[in-house]
């Protein structure tokens, strides 16, 4: 006869299991509390990760270079009412104070200190404005210089487009800790376009002084010129002006040119390059490589960027420079200096000579084969430097937007390089709106085929497979 089987009550096991769970929970909570306390004691730079698309909470390498050279103590007064602090600005100022022991951030409540700002500015001081001070030198930063605004002409409403806090603060620190700033002269008298606002603002942020110069009334370029800039002339310079500018570069002067195809020939201006073995085409460069031009616009180039001091930041971030209506440049000999390429077309590019009456983008008789340079740096034997971009429209608002600001960054990098302000190379404002997606013609074609054909076909194939698989399962179940 089998012995009766007895079942052990489960209540004891349940009690032990529950006790272990409670102990484990208490230990876990204790560990989490300890970790939270330790993390709270760490500096924000070690605990915050910037995942914003505009990198709102990150400091650029350019700012770090400027701050690393600080020897003076700088105080940033943050004029803000209690509990009205801008969160983005708060994080930015924390980054600055963490970067250097020479930087102190101090809040000033205007309700408690209503006359504080009067010692630094006559302007009406908005909440979240700043004053950067070093000894007797100071610079006021309005809240409206920290956030950039645009006005909708249709509805007459202003709206925020970008955050420029880093550029404004770094510029102010550079301003109060330096005594002298480079002067750049912009040539006038040839229908030159006004310097676009985005570029003019960046020049000011880099503490570069911009002045106008007419060689029709001056016999020489001023001795205090850190560089001469020629932007978008609509007519040619005179032979006398060409001689003055050529002599300036030969004596160690610095020259930045942004001039491309216009209705009038610029033979004297481009003659400046002939001394260095550089010649130019007579027409407009047309690209036939679909990876090197904007969709359906073969005259709007997306040239290759050669990585160097001017372009490395753009190359690393995979930006594309956009250049419409360019003149093609070729190096025929070593000339009297060293020519370094900055921007280059594909091997399939050509120059269309009869561009004004152009009826086709196809190559015709008389057109010149590429490849071409559309951006170069020329170093004279006597340390003079020329940086030349063969487009007059690369800094217009629309074209610069197409490049997501890359054009303006390249231009300011070039000017900073020429003036010796390389540490202040472009600190871009951080867009709070959309950026244009700049893609080549071939990328546009691939994207269109993928969206219209490939993806729908994949979904169709998956649907057919699921349909037959379901029928088969039902058949097997019925059997």
C-alpha positions in Angstrom: 0.0 0.0 0.0 1.4 3.4 -1.1 2.2 5.9 1.6 0.0 9.0 1.5 1.5 12.1 -0.1 1.4 15.3 1.7 1.7 18.8 0.0 3.9 21.3 1.8 2.1 24.5 2.4 3.2 27.4 0.0 2.6 30.1 2.5 6.1 29.8 4.0 7.7 30.0 0.6 5.6 33.0 -0.3 6.6 34.8 3.0 10.3 34.2 2.4 10.0 35.3 -1.2 8.1 38.5 -0.2 10.7 39.3 2.5 13.5 38.9 -0.1 11.6 41.2 -2.5 11.2 43.9 0.2 14.8 43.8 1.2 15.9 43.9 -2.5 13.6 46.9 -3.1 15.0 48.8 -0.1 18.6 48.1 -1.2 17.8 49.3 -4.7 16.1 52.5 -3.5 19.1 53.1 -1.2 21.5 52.7 -4.1 19.5 55.0 -6.4 19.4 57.7 -3.7 23.2 57.5 -3.2 23.8 57.6 -7.0 21.4 60.6 -7.3 23.2 62.4 -4.5 26.7 61.7 -6.1 25.5 62.8 -9.6 24.0 66.0 -8.2 27.4 67.0 -6.9 29.0 66.6 -10.3 29.5 69.6 -12.6 26.7 70.1 -15.2 29.2 69.4 -18.0 29.5 65.8 -16.8 25.8 65.2 -16.3 24.1 66.9 -19.2 24.1 65.6 -22.8 23.1 67.9 -25.6 20.7 66.0 -27.9 19.1 69.1 -29.3 19.3 69.3 -33.1 20.6 72.9 -33.0 23.2 72.0 -30.3 21.7 74.7 -28.1 23.5 73.4 -25.0 27.0 73.0 -26.4 30.0 75.2 -26.5 32.0 75.3 -29.8 35.8 74.7 -30.0 36.2 78.3 -31.1 34.9 79.5 -27.8 37.1 77.1 -25.9 40.1 78.4 -27.8 39.3 82.0 -26.8 38.6 81.1 -23.2 41.7 79.0 -22.8 43.8 82.1 -23.5 42.2 84.2 -20.8 44.6 85.8 -18.3 42.2 88.5 -16.9 39.3 88.0 -14.6 36.0 88.6 -16.4 32.6 89.0 -14.7 29.3 88.3 -16.5 26.5 90.2 -14.9 23.2 88.5 -15.7 20.4 91.1 -15.3 17.3 89.0 -14.5 14.3 89.1 -12.2 13.9 86.3 -9.7 12.3 83.2 -11.3 12.5 84.8 -14.8 15.7 83.1 -15.9 15.9 81.9 -19.5 16.8 78.2 -19.3 18.9 78.1 -22.4 20.9 81.2 -21.3 21.2 79.7 -17.8 22.9 76.6 -19.3 25.1 78.6 -21.5 26.4 80.8 -18.7 27.1 77.7 -16.6 29.2 76.3 -19.4 31.3 79.5 -19.5 31.9 79.5 -15.7 32.9 75.8 -15.9 35.4 76.6 -18.7 37.6 78.9 -16.8 38.3 80.1 -13.2 38.7 83.5 -14.7 35.0 83.7 -15.5 32.4 84.6 -12.9 28.7 84.8 -13.5 26.7 87.0 -11.1 22.9 87.5 -11.1 21.6 91.1 -10.7 17.9 91.5 -9.9 16.8 94.8 -11.4 14.0 95.0 -8.8 16.6 95.1 -6.1 19.3 97.1 -8.0 17.3 99.3 -10.4 20.2 101.6 -11.3 22.9 98.9 -11.8 22.8 98.8 -15.6 23.0 102.6 -15.9 26.8 102.5 -15.4 27.2 100.4 -18.5 24.4 101.4 -21.0 21.9 104.1 -21.8 19.5 101.5 -23.4 16.4 100.2 -21.8 17.6 96.9 -20.3 15.4 93.9 -21.0 15.2 90.9 -18.7 17.9 88.3 -19.3 20.3 90.9 -20.7 24.1 90.7 -19.9 27.0 93.0 -19.0 30.5 91.6 -19.5 33.1 93.4 -17.5 36.9 93.3 -17.2 38.3 96.2 -15.1 37.2 99.5 -16.6 36.1 97.9 -19.9 32.6 96.5 -20.4 30.2 95.5 -23.1 26.4 95.3 -22.8 24.6 92.5 -24.5 20.9 93.1 -25.0 18.4 90.2 -24.8 17.6 91.0 -28.5 21.3 90.3 -29.4 21.0 86.9 -27.8 17.9 85.8 -29.7 17.7 86.8 -33.3 14.4 87.9 -34.7 12.8 88.3 -38.1 9.7 90.1 -39.1 6.9 88.6 -41.2 6.0 91.5 -43.6 2.6 90.0 -44.3 1.4 89.9 -40.7 3.9 92.4 -39.3 4.8 90.0 -36.5 8.3 89.3 -35.2 9.4 85.8 -34.3 12.5 84.2 -32.9 14.7 82.5 -35.5 18.0 81.7 -33.8 19.9 81.7 -30.5 23.2 83.6 -30.8 24.1 83.7 -27.1 27.5 82.0 -27.6 28.6 84.3 -30.4 27.5 87.4 -28.4 29.2 86.3 -25.1 32.4 85.1 -26.6 32.6 88.3 -28.7 32.1 90.4 -25.5 34.8 88.5 -23.6 37.2 89.0 -26.5 36.3 92.7 -26.6 36.9 93.4 -22.9 40.1 91.5 -22.8 41.8 92.9 -25.9 43.0 96.4 -26.6 43.3 96.5 -30.4 41.1 95.1 -33.1 41.9 94.5 -36.8 40.5 96.9 -39.4 39.1 95.6 -42.7 38.5 98.0 -45.6 35.7 97.2 -48.1 36.4 98.5 -51.6 33.8 100.9 -53.0 33.1 102.6 -56.3 32.2 99.7 -58.6 28.6 99.0 -57.8 29.6 96.7 -54.9 26.7 95.2 -53.0 26.2 96.0 -49.4 27.7 93.5 -47.1 24.8 91.0 -46.2 23.5 91.4 -42.7 24.4 87.9 -41.6 28.1 88.5 -42.7 28.2 92.0 -41.2 26.9 90.7 -37.9 29.5 88.0 -37.8 32.3 90.5 -38.6 31.1 92.6 -35.6 30.9 89.5 -33.4 34.5 88.8 -34.2 35.4 92.3 -33.2 36.7 93.1 -36.6 36.2 96.8 -37.6 34.8 97.3 -41.1 35.3 100.5 -43.0 34.8 101.6 -46.6 37.5 102.6 -49.0 37.5 104.2 -52.4 40.7 104.0 -54.4 39.3 106.7 -56.7 40.0 109.2 -54.0 42.8 107.5 -52.1 46.2 106.8 -53.6 47.0 103.8 -51.4 45.5 101.3 -49.0 45.7 102.6 -45.4 48.6 101.4 -43.3 46.3 100.2 -40.6 44.4 97.8 -42.9 44.5 94.3 -41.6 42.9 93.2 -44.9 41.1 94.6 -48.0 37.8 93.0 -49.0 36.2 93.2 -52.5 32.6 92.0 -52.4 30.3 91.6 -55.4 31.5 94.4 -57.7 29.2 95.0 -60.7 31.9 96.7 -62.8 35.6 96.3 -63.2 38.3 98.1 -61.3 40.6 100.5 -63.1 44.2 99.7 -64.2 45.4 102.2 -61.5 43.4 100.4 -58.8 44.7 97.1 -60.0 48.3 98.3 -59.6 47.6 99.7 -56.1 46.0 96.4 -54.9 48.7 94.3 -56.6 51.4 96.3 -54.9 49.6 96.0 -51.6 49.6 92.2 -51.7 53.2 92.1 -52.9 54.2 94.1 -49.8 52.5 91.5 -47.5 48.9 92.7 -47.6 45.8 90.5 -47.3 43.0 90.4 -49.8 39.6 88.7 -49.7 37.6 88.7 -53.0 34.1 87.4 -53.6 33.4 88.2 -57.2 31.9 86.0 -60.0 30.2 86.3 -63.3 28.3 89.6 -63.8 27.2 91.3 -67.1 30.4 93.3 -67.2 33.8 91.7 -67.6 36.1 91.9 -64.6 39.4 91.6 -66.6 41.4 94.0 -64.4 40.2 92.6 -61.2 40.9 89.0 -62.3 44.2 90.3 -63.7 45.4 90.3 -60.1 45.5 86.5 -60.2 47.5 86.4 -63.5 50.7 87.4 -61.6 50.4 84.1 -59.7 49.8 81.9 -62.7 46.0 81.7 -62.3 43.7 82.2 -65.3 39.9 82.4 -65.5 37.3 81.2 -68.0 35.1 83.7 -69.8 31.8 82.1 -69.1 29.7 80.5 -66.3 30.7 77.1 -64.9 28.1 74.4 -65.6 28.2 71.1 -63.8 27.2 67.8 -65.5 28.0 65.6 -62.5 24.8 65.2 -60.7 26.6 65.1 -57.3 28.0 68.6 -57.8 25.0 70.8 -58.6 21.6 71.7 -57.1 18.6 69.8 -58.6 17.7 71.2 -62.0 20.2 74.0 -61.7 23.5 73.0 -63.1 24.9 76.5 -62.7 24.4 76.3 -58.9 27.4 74.4 -57.8 28.1 72.1 -54.9 31.9 72.0 -55.2 34.2 69.7 -53.4 35.8 71.3 -50.3 39.5 70.7 -49.8 40.1 70.2 -46.1 42.3 72.9 -44.6 42.3 75.6 -41.9 39.4 77.4 -43.6 37.2 74.4 -44.3 37.9 71.7 -41.7 35.0 72.6 -39.5 32.6 72.4 -42.5 34.1 69.2 -43.8 33.8 67.5 -40.5 30.2 68.4 -40.1 29.5 67.4 -43.8 28.2 70.9 -44.8 28.0 71.8 -48.5 28.9 75.2 -49.9 26.6 76.5 -52.6 28.0 78.7 -55.4 25.8 80.1 -58.2 27.1 81.8 -61.4 30.8 81.1 -60.9 33.9 81.8 -63.0 36.2 78.9 -63.4 39.8 79.3 -62.3 42.7 77.2 -63.5 46.4 77.2 -62.4 48.6 77.4 -65.4 52.0 77.7 -63.7 53.6 78.2 -60.3 53.7 81.9 -61.0 55.1 84.1 -58.2 53.4 82.4 -55.2 51.8 79.2 -53.9 48.2 78.5 -55.0 46.2 76.2 -52.7 42.7 75.0 -53.7 39.8 75.5 -51.4 36.8 74.6 -53.6 36.9 72.5 -56.8 34.4 71.4 -59.4 34.1 67.8 -60.7 36.1 66.7 -63.8 32.9 66.9 -65.8 32.3 70.6 -65.4 32.7 73.0 -68.3 32.4 76.8 -68.8 29.6 78.0 -71.0 30.9 81.0 -72.9 27.6 82.4 -74.3 26.0 82.3 -70.9 23.8 85.4 -71.3 21.9 83.9 -74.2 22.1 80.4 -72.9 19.3 78.1 -74.3 20.7 74.7 -73.1 22.8 73.4 -70.4 24.6 71.0 -72.8 28.2 71.7 -73.9 28.5 73.6 -77.2 31.3 74.7 -79.5 33.4 77.3 -77.8 32.7 76.1 -74.3 35.8 75.3 -72.1 36.4 71.9 -70.4 37.0 71.8 -66.7 37.8 70.9 -64.0 38.0 74.4 -62.3 38.8 75.9 -59.0 36.1 78.2 -57.6 37.9 79.0 -54.4 41.6 79.4 -53.9 44.2 80.7 -51.5 47.3 82.4 -53.0 50.4 83.1 -50.9 52.8 85.7 -52.2 56.5 85.3 -51.7 56.5 88.3 -49.4 53.8 86.8 -47.1 50.9 88.6 -48.8 47.8 86.4 -49.0 44.7 86.4 -51.4 41.6 84.3 -50.7 39.3 84.3 -53.8 35.8 82.9 -54.3 34.6 83.2 -57.9 30.9 83.9 -57.1 29.3 87.3 -56.3 26.1 85.8 -54.8 27.5 83.3 -52.2 26.5 85.5 -49.3 23.0 86.5 -50.4 20.3 85.5 -47.9 18.7 82.9 -50.1 22.0 81.2 -51.2 23.4 81.2 -47.7 20.2 79.6 -46.4 20.5 76.9 -49.0 23.9 76.1 -47.6 22.5 76.1 -44.0 24.9 79.0 -43.2 28.0 77.2 -44.6 28.7 80.0 -47.1 28.8 82.7 -44.4 30.9 80.5 -42.1 33.5 79.9 -44.9 33.6 83.6 -45.6 34.1 84.7 -42.0 36.7 81.9 -41.5 38.6 83.3 -44.5 38.4 86.9 -43.1 39.5 85.8 -39.6 42.4 83.9 -41.2 43.6 86.9 -43.1 43.3 89.3 -40.1 45.0 86.9 -37.7 41.8 86.3 -35.7 41.8 82.6 -36.4 40.6 81.7 -32.8 37.5 83.8 -33.5 36.5 81.9 -36.6 32.7 81.8 -37.1 30.6 80.8 -34.1 27.3 80.2 -35.9 24.0 81.2 -34.3 21.9 78.2 -33.6 18.7 78.1 -35.6 15.4 77.6 -33.8 13.6 77.0 -37.1 14.3 74.5 -39.9 17.4 74.3 -42.0 17.4 73.6 -45.7 18.5 70.2 -46.7 21.1 70.7 -49.4 21.3 67.7 -51.6 22.8 67.2 -55.1 20.8 66.3 -58.2 21.8 62.6 -58.0 20.7 62.4 -54.3 17.4 64.1 -55.2 16.8 61.4 -57.9 17.6 58.5 -55.6 15.4 60.0 -52.9 12.5 60.4 -55.3 12.8 56.9 -56.7 13.0 55.5 -53.1 10.0 57.3 -51.9 7.8 56.8 -55.0 8.8 53.3 -56.0 11.1 51.3 -53.7 9.3 51.8 -50.4 5.8 51.2 -51.8 7.0 48.0 -53.5 8.6 46.8 -50.3 5.3 47.3 -48.4 3.4 45.5 -51.2 5.8 42.5 -51.1 5.5 42.3 -47.3 1.7 42.4 -47.6 1.6 39.6 -50.2 3.9 37.5 -48.0 1.7 38.0 -44.9 -1.5 37.2 -47.0 -0.2 33.9 -48.2 1.4 33.0 -44.9 -2.0 33.7 -43.2 -3.9 31.5 -45.7 -1.4 28.7 -45.3 -1.8 28.8 -41.5 -5.5 28.8 -41.7 -5.4 25.8 -44.1 -3.1 23.9 -41.7 -5.4 24.7 -38.8 -8.5 23.5 -40.8 -6.8 20.2 -41.6 
